[in-house]
Amino acid sequence: MQQVTPKKALGQHFLCDDDIARRIVDSLQADNPNVLEIGPGMGVLTQFLLQRDIPDFQVVEIDRESVEYLQQHYPQLSGRILAADFLQLDLAQMYTDKVSIIGNFPYNISSQILFKILDNKDLVTETVGMFQKEVAERVASAPGPKAYGILSVLLQAFFDIEYLFTVGENSFNPPPKVKSAVIRLVRNPEKKLRSDEKRFKQVVKTAFNQRRKTLRNSLKIFTFDVDFIANPIFSKRPEQLSVAEFDEICLHILE
């Protein structure tokens, strides 16, 4: 088997630039005992990850053709290939210690991957990944720009996020119709929010689902304590608020 055929249904765009692949792997900083690569494809990242002294390195690949390719070309991966869907894995059962996640993530499920990482935020302490540039900008955006949204706030509540570099279309086979970018997420010291996390997510999603409205209008489904109602924060739109300000708002919601 020489090459794996990219499958549109799986959102496959195989990275074919070794220099970019090395930069992505070199961006993995944490000295975690466990590293999980998502969607290795033909192993362009895997080849460099195997050169590192990682106590427990595994790859998860849903594409049977890619699994066969990896088995043939990377015998050192024997026993380390999970032929599975990452979104269906129970990371808490797989790992008892911290894990880093890395990958050239399929763009059609990249947001789902990020939400799964968020759900496992106390286990996944670092993620380095290739995303569609627009998604990468949303995740890493500071408050203010149009890119700042639900993903930005929810992830930045628990991760420090850095936009590392942009990758052009010609570094892939087949070339995607959009530019790509690599970002790094590192778990921040925040163990938990001051407010209830479920309520926090509800407020953030409600606000951004009506992002053209001020918070006074978009959050009127919630009842706030009397002393907080006059707060000038309600004159702002959601993209103007920091994580801490959303957290503050949630503290003043009455049950």
Secondary structure, 3 states (H helix, E strand, C coil): CCCCCCCHHHCCCEECCHHHHHHHHHCCCCCCCEEEEECCCCCCCHHHHCCCCCCEEEEECCCHHHHHHHHHHCHHHCCCEECCCHHHCCHHHHCCCCEEEEEECCHHHHHHHHHHHHHCCCCEEEEEEEEEHHHHHHHHCCCCCCCCCHHHHHHHCCEEEEEEEEECHHHEECCCCCCEEEEEEEECCCCCCCCCHHHHHHHHHHHHCCCCCCHHHHCCCCCECHHHCCCHHHHCCHHHCCHHHHHHHHHCECC
